Amino acid sequence: MNTPKYRLQYIEYLHFPLWIIKDASWFISLHFEYYASFFKNISLFFALPTILISFYLIYIAEEPFKRIEHSIIGTWLVANSIWMVSELFEVPISNWALLFFALGLVLTFPYFKFLFKK
């Protein structure tokens, strides 16, 4: 897929503020009871576009190195979001988070291979 470099960077840069809003909302909902209900929903609302952008970045990555890099970030975001849902909504799904964290760890081996090859 031939995506202009500036567009790819824009999408990558958009990805990070969404991620921090998700995590900050998660933190606030756990530590400030008065705002918990509102920030639970905010964290859930921002988790979805953050993960979708991550998957899109994997899909459009042209270099194998970038694809692996985005895949590691994607598995981390999915695992982190599952963990978040498990904590915030008391749903027993945290074992699924472990699966995605493990997949991300497995992907670090080819990532380092590419990294040190360059």
Backbone atoms as SQL, in Angstrom:
CREATE TABLE atoms (id INTEGER PRIMARY KEY, chain TEXT, resi INTEGER, resn TEXT, atom TEXT, x REAL, y REAL, z REAL);
INSERT INTO atoms VALUES
  (1, 'A', 1, 'MET', 'N', 0.852, -1.175, 0.000),
  (2, 'A', 1, 'MET', 'CA', 0.000, 0.000, 0.000),
  (3, 'A', 1, 'MET', 'C', 0.897, 1.237, 0.000),
  (4, 'A', 2, 'ASN', 'N', 0.621, 2.141, -0.858),
  (5, 'A', 2, 'ASN', 'CA', 1.458, 3.321, -1.002),
  (6, 'A', 2, 'ASN', 'C', 0.803, 4.509, -0.299),
  (7, 'A', 3, 'THR', 'N', 1.121, 4.669, 0.989),
  (8, 'A', 3, 'THR', 'CA', 0.571, 5.758, 1.788),
  (9, 'A', 3, 'THR', 'C', 1.620, 6.858, 1.886),
  (10, 'A', 4, 'PRO', 'N', 1.245, 8.116, 1.608),
  (11, 'A', 4, 'PRO', 'CA', 2.218, 9.200, 1.740),
  (12, 'A', 4, 'PRO', 'C', 2.784, 9.251, 3.160),
  (13, 'A', 5, 'LYS', 'N', 4.083, 9.523, 3.250),
  (14, 'A', 5, 'LYS', 'CA', 4.777, 9.501, 4.535),
  (15, 'A', 5, 'LYS', 'C', 4.164, 10.467, 5.545),
  (16, 'A', 6, 'TYR', 'N', 3.784, 11.678, 5.113),
  (17, 'A', 6, 'TYR', 'CA', 3.207, 12.643, 6.051),
  (18, 'A', 6, 'TYR', 'C', 1.882, 12.142, 6.618),
  (19, 'A', 7, 'ARG', 'N', 1.111, 11.421, 5.813),
  (20, 'A', 7, 'ARG', 'CA', -0.169, 10.887, 6.296),
  (21, 'A', 7, 'ARG', 'C', 0.069, 9.799, 7.334),
  (22, 'A', 8, 'LEU', 'N', 1.043, 8.957, 7.089),
  (23, 'A', 8, 'LEU', 'CA', 1.391, 7.904, 8.035),
  (24, 'A', 8, 'LEU', 'C', 1.844, 8.509, 9.352),
  (25, 'A', 9, 'GLN', 'N', 2.697, 9.536, 9.292),
  (26, 'A', 9, 'GLN', 'CA', 3.168, 10.175, 10.518),
  (27, 'A', 9, 'GLN', 'C', 2.016, 10.826, 11.265),
  (28, 'A', 10, 'TYR', 'N', 1.103, 11.455, 10.551),
  (29, 'A', 10, 'TYR', 'CA', -0.057, 12.085, 11.175),
  (30, 'A', 10, 'TYR', 'C', -0.875, 11.050, 11.952),
  (31, 'A', 11, 'ILE', 'N', -1.103, 9.907, 11.336),
  (32, 'A', 11, 'ILE', 'CA', -1.877, 8.848, 11.991),
  (33, 'A', 11, 'ILE', 'C', -1.125, 8.318, 13.204),
  (34, 'A', 12, 'GLU', 'N', 0.191, 8.121, 13.062),
  (35, 'A', 12, 'GLU', 'CA', 0.989, 7.666, 14.195),
  (36, 'A', 12, 'GLU', 'C', 0.929, 8.675, 15.339),
  (37, 'A', 13, 'TYR', 'N', 1.030, 9.949, 15.008),
  (38, 'A', 13, 'TYR', 'CA', 1.020, 10.988, 16.039),
  (39, 'A', 13, 'TYR', 'C', -0.351, 11.120, 16.688),
  (40, 'A', 14, 'LEU', 'N', -1.419, 10.877, 15.957),
  (41, 'A', 14, 'LEU', 'CA', -2.765, 10.905, 16.513),
  (42, 'A', 14, 'LEU', 'C', -2.968, 9.770, 17.512),
  (43, 'A', 15, 'HIS', 'N', -2.343, 8.675, 17.241),
  (44, 'A', 15, 'HIS', 'CA', -2.442, 7.464, 18.030),
  (45, 'A', 15, 'HIS', 'C', -2.042, 7.697, 19.493),
  (46, 'A', 16, 'PHE', 'N', -0.987, 8.458, 19.735),
  (47, 'A', 16, 'PHE', 'CA', -0.450, 8.616, 21.089),
  (48, 'A', 16, 'PHE', 'C', -1.332, 9.439, 22.023),
  (49, 'A', 17, 'PRO', 'N', -1.895, 10.580, 21.594),
  (50, 'A', 17, 'PRO', 'CA', -2.791, 11.300, 22.514),
  (51, 'A', 17, 'PRO', 'C', -4.039, 10.491, 22.884),
  (52, 'A', 18, 'LEU', 'N', -4.563, 9.728, 21.928),
  (53, 'A', 18, 'LEU', 'CA', -5.714, 8.884, 22.240),
  (54, 'A', 18, 'LEU', 'C', -5.358, 7.872, 23.317),
  (55, 'A', 19, 'TRP', 'N', -4.174, 7.323, 23.207),
  (56, 'A', 19, 'TRP', 'CA', -3.675, 6.335, 24.156),
  (57, 'A', 19, 'TRP', 'C', -3.544, 6.954, 25.544),
  (58, 'A', 20, 'ILE', 'N', -2.949, 8.133, 25.643),
  (59, 'A', 20, 'ILE', 'CA', -2.748, 8.754, 26.950),
  (60, 'A', 20, 'ILE', 'C', -4.087, 9.173, 27.558),
  (61, 'A', 21, 'ILE', 'N', -5.036, 9.609, 26.744),
  (62, 'A', 21, 'ILE', 'CA', -6.367, 9.945, 27.263),
  (63, 'A', 21, 'ILE', 'C', -7.031, 8.691, 27.828),
  (64, 'A', 22, 'LYS', 'N', -6.903, 7.575, 27.120),
  (65, 'A', 22, 'LYS', 'CA', -7.455, 6.300, 27.591),
  (66, 'A', 22, 'LYS', 'C', -6.871, 5.923, 28.947),
  (67, 'A', 23, 'ASP', 'N', -5.547, 5.959, 29.044),
  (68, 'A', 23, 'ASP', 'CA', -4.893, 5.546, 30.285),
  (69, 'A', 23, 'ASP', 'C', -5.122, 6.535, 31.428),
  (70, 'A', 24, 'ALA', 'N', -5.129, 7.819, 31.131),
  (71, 'A', 24, 'ALA', 'CA', -5.382, 8.822, 32.178),
  (72, 'A', 24, 'ALA', 'C', -6.815, 8.673, 32.707),
  (73, 'A', 25, 'SER', 'N', -7.754, 8.427, 31.811),
  (74, 'A', 25, 'SER', 'CA', -9.145, 8.240, 32.235),
  (75, 'A', 25, 'SER', 'C', -9.293, 6.991, 33.094),
  (76, 'A', 26, 'TRP', 'N', -8.583, 5.956, 32.727),
  (77, 'A', 26, 'TRP', 'CA', -8.576, 4.718, 33.519),
  (78, 'A', 26, 'TRP', 'C', -8.067, 5.024, 34.920),
  (79, 'A', 27, 'PHE', 'N', -6.951, 5.718, 35.017),
  (80, 'A', 27, 'PHE', 'CA', -6.361, 6.079, 36.304),
  (81, 'A', 27, 'PHE', 'C', -7.336, 6.908, 37.139),
  (82, 'A', 28, 'ILE', 'N', -7.926, 7.935, 36.528),
  (83, 'A', 28, 'ILE', 'CA', -8.855, 8.822, 37.251),
  (84, 'A', 28, 'ILE', 'C', -10.052, 8.030, 37.764),
  (85, 'A', 29, 'SER', 'N', -10.579, 7.136, 36.930),
  (86, 'A', 29, 'SER', 'CA', -11.759, 6.367, 37.346),
  (87, 'A', 29, 'SER', 'C', -11.452, 5.439, 38.515),
  (88, 'A', 30, 'LEU', 'N', -10.212, 5.005, 38.646),
  (89, 'A', 30, 'LEU', 'CA', -9.836, 4.129, 39.760),
  (90, 'A', 30, 'LEU', 'C', -9.536, 4.898, 41.044),
  (91, 'A', 31, 'HIS', 'N', -9.100, 6.149, 40.917),
  (92, 'A', 31, 'HIS', 'CA', -8.613, 6.874, 42.091),
  (93, 'A', 31, 'HIS', 'C', -9.484, 8.046, 42.536),
  (94, 'A', 32, 'PHE', 'N', -10.471, 8.399, 41.752),
  (95, 'A', 32, 'PHE', 'CA', -11.354, 9.508, 42.109),
  (96, 'A', 32, 'PHE', 'C', -12.799, 9.029, 41.948),
  (97, 'A', 33, 'GLU', 'N', -13.348, 8.516, 43.031),
  (98, 'A', 33, 'GLU', 'CA', -14.647, 7.846, 43.002),
  (99, 'A', 33, 'GLU', 'C', -15.771, 8.732, 42.455),
  (100, 'A', 34, 'TYR', 'N', -15.719, 10.000, 42.757),
  (101, 'A', 34, 'TYR', 'CA', -16.779, 10.908, 42.320),
  (102, 'A', 34, 'TYR', 'C', -16.883, 10.957, 40.793),
  (103, 'A', 35, 'TYR', 'N', -15.729, 10.831, 40.114),
  (104, 'A', 35, 'TYR', 'CA', -15.689, 10.920, 38.651),
  (105, 'A', 35, 'TYR', 'C', -15.623, 9.555, 37.961),
  (106, 'A', 36, 'ALA', 'N', -15.666, 8.497, 38.746),
  (107, 'A', 36, 'ALA', 'CA', -15.409, 7.155, 38.213),
  (108, 'A', 36, 'ALA', 'C', -16.325, 6.781, 37.055),
  (109, 'A', 37, 'SER', 'N', -17.590, 6.981, 37.214),
  (110, 'A', 37, 'SER', 'CA', -18.537, 6.566, 36.171),
  (111, 'A', 37, 'SER', 'C', -18.251, 7.262, 34.841),
  (112, 'A', 38, 'PHE', 'N', -18.023, 8.555, 34.886),
  (113, 'A', 38, 'PHE', 'CA', -17.750, 9.319, 33.678),
  (114, 'A', 38, 'PHE', 'C', -16.456, 8.863, 33.011),
  (115, 'A', 39, 'PHE', 'N', -15.387, 8.729, 33.798),
  (116, 'A', 39, 'PHE', 'CA', -14.085, 8.402, 33.217),
  (117, 'A', 39, 'PHE', 'C', -13.957, 6.931, 32.819),
  (118, 'A', 40, 'LYS', 'N', -14.761, 6.062, 33.392),
  (119, 'A', 40, 'LYS', 'CA', -14.805, 4.676, 32.907),
  (120, 'A', 40, 'LYS', 'C', -15.252, 4.669, 31.443),
  (121, 'A', 41, 'ASN', 'N', -16.289, 5.425, 31.183),
  (122, 'A', 41, 'ASN', 'CA', -16.812, 5.479, 29.816),
  (123, 'A', 41, 'ASN', 'C', -15.844, 6.174, 28.864),
  (124, 'A', 42, 'ILE', 'N', -15.177, 7.213, 29.338),
  (125, 'A', 42, 'ILE', 'CA', -14.185, 7.906, 28.506),
  (126, 'A', 42, 'ILE', 'C', -13.047, 6.951, 28.147),
  (127, 'A', 43, 'SER', 'N', -12.561, 6.202, 29.123),
  (128, 'A', 43, 'SER', 'CA', -11.450, 5.272, 28.849),
  (129, 'A', 43, 'SER', 'C', -11.875, 4.204, 27.852),
  (130, 'A', 44, 'LEU', 'N', -13.080, 3.719, 27.984),
  (131, 'A', 44, 'LEU', 'CA', -13.585, 2.725, 27.036),
  (132, 'A', 44, 'LEU', 'C', -13.770, 3.338, 25.649),
  (133, 'A', 45, 'PHE', 'N', -14.297, 4.554, 25.617),
  (134, 'A', 45, 'PHE', 'CA', -14.520, 5.259, 24.361),
  (135, 'A', 45, 'PHE', 'C', -13.212, 5.484, 23.594),
  (136, 'A', 46, 'PHE', 'N', -12.135, 5.820, 24.294),
  (137, 'A', 46, 'PHE', 'CA', -10.858, 6.085, 23.633),
  (138, 'A', 46, 'PHE', 'C', -10.063, 4.812, 23.349),
  (139, 'A', 47, 'ALA', 'N', -10.386, 3.718, 24.012),
  (140, 'A', 47, 'ALA', 'CA', -9.683, 2.458, 23.746),
  (141, 'A', 47, 'ALA', 'C', -9.940, 1.980, 22.321),
  (142, 'A', 48, 'LEU', 'N', -11.176, 2.075, 21.894),
  (143, 'A', 48, 'LEU', 'CA', -11.532, 1.550, 20.573),
  (144, 'A', 48, 'LEU', 'C', -10.797, 2.242, 19.420),
  (145, 'A', 49, 'PRO', 'N', -10.828, 3.579, 19.301),
  (146, 'A', 49, 'PRO', 'CA', -10.094, 4.183, 18.181),
  (147, 'A', 49, 'PRO', 'C', -8.580, 3.985, 18.293),
  (148, 'A', 50, 'THR', 'N', -8.083, 3.909, 19.517),
  (149, 'A', 50, 'THR', 'CA', -6.643, 3.688, 19.693),
  (150, 'A', 50, 'THR', 'C', -6.249, 2.326, 19.122),
  (151, 'A', 51, 'ILE', 'N', -7.030, 1.309, 19.424),
  (152, 'A', 51, 'ILE', 'CA', -6.756, -0.032, 18.906),
  (153, 'A', 51, 'ILE', 'C', -6.972, -0.093, 17.395),
  (154, 'A', 52, 'LEU', 'N', -8.026, 0.529, 16.921),
  (155, 'A', 52, 'LEU', 'CA', -8.295, 0.520, 15.476),
  (156, 'A', 52, 'LEU', 'C', -7.190, 1.223, 14.690),
  (157, 'A', 53, 'ILE', 'N', -6.695, 2.326, 15.197),
  (158, 'A', 53, 'ILE', 'CA', -5.579, 3.012, 14.539),
  (159, 'A', 53, 'ILE', 'C', -4.351, 2.118, 14.535),
  (160, 'A', 54, 'SER', 'N', -4.124, 1.431, 15.634),
  (161, 'A', 54, 'SER', 'CA', -2.989, 0.514, 15.710),
  (162, 'A', 54, 'SER', 'C', -3.092, -0.579, 14.645),
  (163, 'A', 55, 'PHE', 'N', -4.266, -1.166, 14.497),
  (164, 'A', 55, 'PHE', 'CA', -4.460, -2.191, 13.467),
  (165, 'A', 55, 'PHE', 'C', -4.296, -1.616, 12.070),
  (166, 'A', 56, 'TYR', 'N', -4.782, -0.399, 11.864),
  (167, 'A', 56, 'TYR', 'CA', -4.630, 0.250, 10.564),
  (168, 'A', 56, 'TYR', 'C', -3.150, 0.478, 10.249),
  (169, 'A', 57, 'LEU', 'N', -2.378, 0.886, 11.246),
  (170, 'A', 57, 'LEU', 'CA', -0.936, 1.099, 11.043),
  (171, 'A', 57, 'LEU', 'C', -0.233, -0.208, 10.689),
  (172, 'A', 58, 'ILE', 'N', -0.669, -1.302, 11.280),
  (173, 'A', 58, 'ILE', 'CA', -0.109, -2.614, 10.921),
  (174, 'A', 58, 'ILE', 'C', -0.433, -2.922, 9.461),
  (175, 'A', 59, 'TYR', 'N', -1.669, -2.669, 9.085),
  (176, 'A', 59, 'TYR', 'CA', -2.134, -2.971, 7.731),
  (177, 'A', 59, 'TYR', 'C', -1.397, -2.165, 6.661),
  (178, 'A', 60, 'ILE', 'N', -1.147, -0.889, 6.911),
  (179, 'A', 60, 'ILE', 'CA', -0.547, -0.042, 5.880),
  (180, 'A', 60, 'ILE', 'C', 0.977, -0.021, 5.916),
  (181, 'A', 61, 'ALA', 'N', 1.572, -0.610, 6.943),
  (182, 'A', 61, 'ALA', 'CA', 3.037, -0.606, 7.032),
  (183, 'A', 61, 'ALA', 'C', 3.621, -1.340, 5.831),
  (184, 'A', 62, 'GLU', 'N', 4.576, -0.698, 5.187),
  (185, 'A', 62, 'GLU', 'CA', 5.185, -1.292, 3.997),
  (186, 'A', 62, 'GLU', 'C', 6.458, -2.068, 4.322),
  (187, 'A', 63, 'GLU', 'N', 7.176, -1.633, 5.323),
  (188, 'A', 63, 'GLU', 'CA', 8.408, -2.320, 5.713),
  (189, 'A', 63, 'GLU', 'C', 8.103, -3.369, 6.779),
  (190, 'A', 64, 'PRO', 'N', 8.730, -4.542, 6.678),
  (191, 'A', 64, 'PRO', 'CA', 8.519, -5.576, 7.703),
  (192, 'A', 64, 'PRO', 'C', 8.859, -5.089, 9.118),
  (193, 'A', 65, 'PHE', 'N', 9.909, -4.276, 9.231),
  (194, 'A', 65, 'PHE', 'CA', 10.300, -3.750, 10.538),
  (195, 'A', 65, 'PHE', 'C', 9.175, -2.920, 11.142),
  (196, 'A', 66, 'LYS', 'N', 8.586, -2.017, 10.352),
  (197, 'A', 66, 'LYS', 'CA', 7.503, -1.165, 10.849),
  (198, 'A', 66, 'LYS', 'C', 6.252, -2.002, 11.165),
  (199, 'A', 67, 'ARG', 'N', 5.997, -3.018, 10.362),
  (200, 'A', 67, 'ARG', 'CA', 4.842, -3.881, 10.612),
  (201, 'A', 67, 'ARG', 'C', 4.998, -4.603, 11.955),
  (202, 'A', 68, 'ILE', 'N', 6.191, -5.104, 12.217),
  (203, 'A', 68, 'ILE', 'CA', 6.427, -5.776, 13.501),
  (204, 'A', 68, 'ILE', 'C', 6.326, -4.767, 14.649),
  (205, 'A', 69, 'GLU', 'N', 6.901, -3.590, 14.440),
  (206, 'A', 69, 'GLU', 'CA', 6.848, -2.551, 15.470),
  (207, 'A', 69, 'GLU', 'C', 5.392, -2.194, 15.812),
  (208, 'A', 70, 'HIS', 'N', 4.587, -1.965, 14.802),
  (209, 'A', 70, 'HIS', 'CA', 3.178, -1.640, 15.039),
  (210, 'A', 70, 'HIS', 'C', 2.414, -2.826, 15.622),
  (211, 'A', 71, 'SER', 'N', 2.808, -4.030, 15.273),
  (212, 'A', 71, 'SER', 'CA', 2.162, -5.222, 15.829),
  (213, 'A', 71, 'SER', 'C', 2.445, -5.352, 17.320),
  (214, 'A', 72, 'ILE', 'N', 3.668, -5.053, 17.724),
  (215, 'A', 72, 'ILE', 'CA', 4.011, -5.089, 19.149),
  (216, 'A', 72, 'ILE', 'C', 3.174, -4.057, 19.905),
  (217, 'A', 73, 'ILE', 'N', 3.101, -2.855, 19.372),
  (218, 'A', 73, 'ILE', 'CA', 2.300, -1.809, 20.010),
  (219, 'A', 73, 'ILE', 'C', 0.822, -2.213, 20.036),
  (220, 'A', 74, 'GLY', 'N', 0.343, -2.796, 18.939),
  (221, 'A', 74, 'GLY', 'CA', -1.052, -3.240, 18.874),
  (222, 'A', 74, 'GLY', 'C', -1.381, -4.304, 19.910),
  (223, 'A', 75, 'THR', 'N', -0.495, -5.289, 20.065),
  (224, 'A', 75, 'THR', 'CA', -0.762, -6.334, 21.070),
  (225, 'A', 75, 'THR', 'C', -0.747, -5.734, 22.473),
  (226, 'A', 76, 'TRP', 'N', 0.144, -4.781, 22.691),
  (227, 'A', 76, 'TRP', 'CA', 0.205, -4.118, 23.986),
  (228, 'A', 76, 'TRP', 'C', -1.093, -3.342, 24.251),
  (229, 'A', 77, 'LEU', 'N', -1.574, -2.622, 23.262),
  (230, 'A', 77, 'LEU', 'CA', -2.811, -1.856, 23.429),
  (231, 'A', 77, 'LEU', 'C', -4.014, -2.762, 23.674),
  (232, 'A', 78, 'VAL', 'N', -4.096, -3.858, 22.955),
  (233, 'A', 78, 'VAL', 'CA', -5.204, -4.791, 23.165),
  (234, 'A', 78, 'VAL', 'C', -5.115, -5.379, 24.572),
  (235, 'A', 79, 'ALA', 'N', -3.929, -5.829, 24.955),
  (236, 'A', 79, 'ALA', 'CA', -3.748, -6.400, 26.299),
  (237, 'A', 79, 'ALA', 'C', -4.074, -5.370, 27.375),
  (238, 'A', 80, 'ASN', 'N', -3.568, -4.168, 27.198),
  (239, 'A', 80, 'ASN', 'CA', -3.800, -3.095, 28.162),
  (240, 'A', 80, 'ASN', 'C', -5.285, -2.763, 28.258),
  (241, 'A', 81, 'SER', 'N', -5.982, -2.752, 27.139),
  (242, 'A', 81, 'SER', 'CA', -7.415, -2.439, 27.137),
  (243, 'A', 81, 'SER', 'C', -8.228, -3.559, 27.778),
  (244, 'A', 82, 'ILE', 'N', -7.843, -4.804, 27.539),
  (245, 'A', 82, 'ILE', 'CA', -8.524, -5.930, 28.196),
  (246, 'A', 82, 'ILE', 'C', -8.332, -5.844, 29.701),
  (247, 'A', 83, 'TRP', 'N', -7.125, -5.560, 30.117),
  (248, 'A', 83, 'TRP', 'CA', -6.821, -5.399, 31.539),
  (249, 'A', 83, 'TRP', 'C', -7.664, -4.268, 32.122),
  (250, 'A', 84, 'MET', 'N', -7.752, -3.153, 31.390),
  (251, 'A', 84, 'MET', 'CA', -8.530, -2.002, 31.829),
  (252, 'A', 84, 'MET', 'C', -10.003, -2.390, 32.013),
  (253, 'A', 85, 'VAL', 'N', -10.588, -3.053, 31.029),
  (254, 'A', 85, 'VAL', 'CA', -11.991, -3.469, 31.111),
  (255, 'A', 85, 'VAL', 'C', -12.188, -4.422, 32.284),
  (256, 'A', 86, 'SER', 'N', -11.244, -5.325, 32.469),
  (257, 'A', 86, 'SER', 'CA', -11.306, -6.274, 33.571),
  (258, 'A', 86, 'SER', 'C', -11.341, -5.553, 34.917),
  (259, 'A', 87, 'GLU', 'N', -10.494, -4.546, 35.074),
  (260, 'A', 87, 'GLU', 'CA', -10.452, -3.790, 36.331),
  (261, 'A', 87, 'GLU', 'C', -11.656, -2.878, 36.514),
  (262, 'A', 88, 'LEU', 'N', -11.989, -2.121, 35.500),
  (263, 'A', 88, 'LEU', 'CA', -13.031, -1.106, 35.639),
  (264, 'A', 88, 'LEU', 'C', -14.429, -1.699, 35.758),
  (265, 'A', 89, 'PHE', 'N', -14.689, -2.760, 35.026),
  (266, 'A', 89, 'PHE', 'CA', -16.041, -3.313, 34.988),
  (267, 'A', 89, 'PHE', 'C', -16.142, -4.660, 35.697),
  (268, 'A', 90, 'GLU', 'N', -15.055, -5.039, 36.396),
  (269, 'A', 90, 'GLU', 'CA', -14.997, -6.274, 37.186),
  (270, 'A', 90, 'GLU', 'C', -15.455, -7.487, 36.376),
  (271, 'A', 91, 'VAL', 'N', -14.873, -7.593, 35.183),
  (272, 'A', 91, 'VAL', 'CA', -15.147, -8.715, 34.286),
  (273, 'A', 91, 'VAL', 'C', -13.908, -9.615, 34.323),
  (274, 'A', 92, 'PRO', 'N', -14.074, -10.920, 34.575),
  (275, 'A', 92, 'PRO', 'CA', -12.913, -11.808, 34.715),
  (276, 'A', 92, 'PRO', 'C', -12.284, -12.208, 33.369),
  (277, 'A', 93, 'ILE', 'N', -11.672, -11.244, 32.696),
  (278, 'A', 93, 'ILE', 'CA', -11.068, -11.534, 31.389),
  (279, 'A', 93, 'ILE', 'C', -9.578, -11.204, 31.358),
  (280, 'A', 94, 'SER', 'N', -8.985, -10.987, 32.515),
  (281, 'A', 94, 'SER', 'CA', -7.580, -10.560, 32.532),
  (282, 'A', 94, 'SER', 'C', -6.630, -11.616, 31.970),
  (283, 'A', 95, 'ASN', 'N', -7.035, -12.885, 31.960),
  (284, 'A', 95, 'ASN', 'CA', -6.175, -13.915, 31.360),
  (285, 'A', 95, 'ASN', 'C', -5.984, -13.682, 29.867),
  (286, 'A', 96, 'TRP', 'N', -6.990, -13.094, 29.212),
  (287, 'A', 96, 'TRP', 'CA', -6.850, -12.767, 27.794),
  (288, 'A', 96, 'TRP', 'C', -5.783, -11.704, 27.596),
  (289, 'A', 97, 'ALA', 'N', -5.670, -10.805, 28.553),
  (290, 'A', 97, 'ALA', 'CA', -4.626, -9.779, 28.469),
  (291, 'A', 97, 'ALA', 'C', -3.254, -10.443, 28.468),
  (292, 'A', 98, 'LEU', 'N', -3.091, -11.448, 29.307),
  (293, 'A', 98, 'LEU', 'CA', -1.813, -12.169, 29.368),
  (294, 'A', 98, 'LEU', 'C', -1.459, -12.779, 28.014),
  (295, 'A', 99, 'LEU', 'N', -2.452, -13.296, 27.314),
  (296, 'A', 99, 'LEU', 'CA', -2.222, -13.877, 25.988),
  (297, 'A', 99, 'LEU', 'C', -1.655, -12.827, 25.024),
  (298, 'A', 100, 'PHE', 'N', -2.237, -11.628, 25.019),
  (299, 'A', 100, 'PHE', 'CA', -1.771, -10.580, 24.113),
  (300, 'A', 100, 'PHE', 'C', -0.412, -10.013, 24.546),
  (301, 'A', 101, 'PHE', 'N', -0.180, -9.921, 25.859),
  (302, 'A', 101, 'PHE', 'CA', 1.149, -9.501, 26.315),
  (303, 'A', 101, 'PHE', 'C', 2.207, -10.523, 25.874),
  (304, 'A', 102, 'ALA', 'N', 1.879, -11.807, 25.983),
  (305, 'A', 102, 'ALA', 'CA', 2.812, -12.858, 25.561),
  (306, 'A', 102, 'ALA', 'C', 3.071, -12.783, 24.057),
  (307, 'A', 103, 'LEU', 'N', 2.035, -12.547, 23.276),
  (308, 'A', 103, 'LEU', 'CA', 2.216, -12.411, 21.825),
  (309, 'A', 103, 'LEU', 'C', 3.137, -11.233, 21.510),
  (310, 'A', 104, 'GLY', 'N', 2.950, -10.125, 22.207),
  (311, 'A', 104, 'GLY', 'CA', 3.830, -8.969, 22.026),
  (312, 'A', 104, 'GLY', 'C', 5.275, -9.297, 22.372),
  (313, 'A', 105, 'LEU', 'N', 5.473, -10.062, 23.436),
  (314, 'A', 105, 'LEU', 'CA', 6.834, -10.472, 23.803),
  (315, 'A', 105, 'LEU', 'C', 7.463, -11.355, 22.734),
  (316, 'A', 106, 'VAL', 'N', 6.678, -12.268, 22.180),
  (317, 'A', 106, 'VAL', 'CA', 7.180, -13.145, 21.110),
  (318, 'A', 106, 'VAL', 'C', 7.597, -12.303, 19.903),
  (319, 'A', 107, 'LEU', 'N', 6.823, -11.273, 19.612),
  (320, 'A', 107, 'LEU', 'CA', 7.140, -10.411, 18.457),
  (321, 'A', 107, 'LEU', 'C', 8.397, -9.569, 18.668),
  (322, 'A', 108, 'THR', 'N', 8.834, -9.431, 19.909),
  (323, 'A', 108, 'THR', 'CA', 10.058, -8.643, 20.142),
  (324, 'A', 108, 'THR', 'C', 11.297, -9.341, 19.582),
  (325, 'A', 109, 'PHE', 'N', 11.270, -10.663, 19.456),
  (326, 'A', 109, 'PHE', 'CA', 12.451, -11.362, 18.944),
  (327, 'A', 109, 'PHE', 'C', 12.741, -11.001, 17.483),
  (328, 'A', 110, 'PRO', 'N', 11.758, -11.097, 16.571),
  (329, 'A', 110, 'PRO', 'CA', 12.064, -10.652, 15.201),
  (330, 'A', 110, 'PRO', 'C', 12.308, -9.148, 15.129),
  (331, 'A', 111, 'TYR', 'N', 11.684, -8.391, 16.018),
  (332, 'A', 111, 'TYR', 'CA', 11.900, -6.939, 16.049),
  (333, 'A', 111, 'TYR', 'C', 13.366, -6.627, 16.343),
  (334, 'A', 112, 'PHE', 'N', 13.906, -7.268, 17.370),
  (335, 'A', 112, 'PHE', 'CA', 15.322, -7.048, 17.699),
  (336, 'A', 112, 'PHE', 'C', 16.238, -7.545, 16.593),
  (337, 'A', 113, 'LYS', 'N', 15.835, -8.633, 15.938),
  (338, 'A', 113, 'LYS', 'CA', 16.627, -9.147, 14.825),
  (339, 'A', 113, 'LYS', 'C', 16.741, -8.082, 13.716),
  (340, 'A', 114, 'PHE', 'N', 15.597, -7.470, 13.370),
  (341, 'A', 114, 'PHE', 'CA', 15.593, -6.390, 12.373),
  (342, 'A', 114, 'PHE', 'C', 16.358, -5.156, 12.883),
  (343, 'A', 115, 'LEU', 'N', 16.165, -4.828, 14.138),
  (344, 'A', 115, 'LEU', 'CA', 16.759, -3.641, 14.718),
  (345, 'A', 115, 'LEU', 'C', 18.288, -3.716, 14.680),
  (346, 'A', 116, 'PHE', 'N', 18.835, -4.842, 15.075),
  (347, 'A', 116, 'PHE', 'CA', 20.284, -4.976, 15.119),
  (348, 'A', 116, 'PHE', 'C', 20.883, -5.312, 13.763),
  (349, 'A', 117, 'LYS', 'N', 20.050, -5.716, 12.832),
  (350, 'A', 117, 'LYS', 'CA', 20.518, -5.981, 11.470),
  (351, 'A', 117, 'LYS', 'C', 20.796, -4.659, 10.744),
  (352, 'A', 118, 'LYS', 'N', 19.981, -3.636, 11.073),
  (353, 'A', 118, 'LYS', 'CA', 20.131, -2.326, 10.418),
  (354, 'A', 118, 'LYS', 'C', 21.387, -1.714, 10.919);
